[in-house]
């Protein structure tokens, strides 16, 4: 009787997956019936009233920049301060300054200072890595460009910490402040990097100041989040113990909360530096100095070799800074002072001062040398030449295959999905999105999705939004397939993890522009090029999340499956993947964010849709408003997809 009752209940209440499948079938049928109706189409050269209003705002800002008190006493003052800070650091380590043909501190002094920091806060192994990494950058012939990038990054990180750590402490101490700050941080982290540029260029003009400010805003969320998390993670017993001893609020903060959250705050510094270094290259579009300009020029001329050489320099710098801050965070928890530490630091400090003196006195210690005697030690040109020749050879040999891949994928996958979303009535697509939000998430997410859909309709860029949505869904699906295959392999094989993880680390810190150059050479400017670059850009994060999720499955459960006679394939598909489903949903969430960010950058290489609108808004004054609106539409898409996947993960976790 019980079995019969359960069977009837199963028939009466179909599973959520079946309901979603039924909704999709109904959508496809209705889309075929109403195809081409109420699509909210807009000719690329046309603008709406909203776009023209933004154009008027742009015109007003341009006209009143030097007269309006808002700019004279606020925006211009901020710009002057940030520009002064960035210029000061550039003068110290990157650019000839104060009447000298070289910076105040030459290459030997810079390397010595960073090595001293590594000795003081990390360990000798990281100090050797600093010497090797920055020496390699110099031998690439990119020292000055790298120091410009480092100067901009340091300026942005310094300001991000000055703002972010106090705000994080406040959010860690106050639930009300944390509730207000969290949605703002979510908004900032959902926004693709490309979208930040236009508003900052409008308010602060292009140049190092606006580049530093946009990098600051992009790098700020990790500083706030990690600080707040560190404060909130301090055991309550420790806080109560300090209270019982009569400590006031400031004493609790400085004597208990901050010391016990130091490791987490340093981890936040690590993520802040990585975010700033990533954004510093994208900011080359608004005249940020450094390696980003080199990569952007290479993209414009399809110079794969130069792009690879500059991208490699950024990767090396990112790895060095990452290892330095990671080692510092570990030491914050485990370090025990030794008797030799102070003498070692003293010797390192004296050597650093001597190196700074040499770098201010002798040209060979100020400008990174290209030769030693008659021997050319600059191998950057060799790296560019070899990688460029390989790219040319591979492009020639693989042209037939790459052409077939692009045409086949476009015909069978990209075109049908794009047509389905673009040529369906807007109200039908909206109904589908609301239904999926409710079935995958909850009523709250459904309401938010309704507001997002209304925002896309109001933007006047519905069709472009649907084109971008189609590309995002395809790229995310491909990323998830790769992530599951490689992530499962890494989780089940320690050797594979040891080989693949460093490659993922390098890909994760590679600037977005570097991905575009080889794919542009292989596949020309097209939607497929942007999608493929987005997959490669998002794959490292997704693979890591999947690998960690699979590794987190209980070993006891796996052993029980093995004891019951399950094969490796059965263990993967019947045990590990189902039990790591929450991690898979999180991976999909992260994949969507990264894919969406890269597809927007793909507007530079023929991706079209919202990415092209943003790029056109930069280059054509009459389309500024449309480009700015496209940026907001991208943010709306990101928030909608982000919230739906987060709600799905939460539903799965609760279940």
CORBELGI-V907477 format. One record per helix or strand of 2 or more residues. SS is the DSSP state (2 for helix, 1 for strand). FROM is the first residue (numbers start at 1). TO is the last residue. If there is no record, write none. Layout:
BEGIN
SS,FROM,TO ; SS,FROM,TO
END
This chain:
BEGIN
2,2,12 ; 2,16,33 ; 2,49,64 ; 2,69,93 ; 2,107,121 ; 2,124,139 ; 2,143,173 ; 2,175,190 ; 2,193,204 ; 2,208,233 ; 2,236,244 ; 2,249,260 ; 2,262,286 ; 2,291,301 ; 2,304,334 ; 2,339,361 ; 2,363,366 ; 1,371,372 ; 1,375,376 ; 2,380,422 ; 2,426,440 ; 2,443,459 ; 2,462,492 ; 2,494,509 ; 2,512,523 ; 2,527,551 ; 2,555,563 ; 2,568,579 ; 2,581,605 ; 2,609,619 ; 2,621,654
END
